[in-house]
């Protein structure tokens, strides 16, 4: 049985086996929808906690 994880954009539970995904900073992230994936790809740092300087 696959475990579910949270979409980094909206927090919904997703199945990483079937969910859309994208990579950022050598990490793969899974999303509940293509819309959340597109939002993440446009500005990944805002969803993974990078604060810059």
Buried (B, 14 or more C-beta within 10 A) or exposed (E): EEEBEBBBBBEEEBEBEEBBEBEBEEEEBBBBBEEBBEBBBEEBEEBEEEEEE
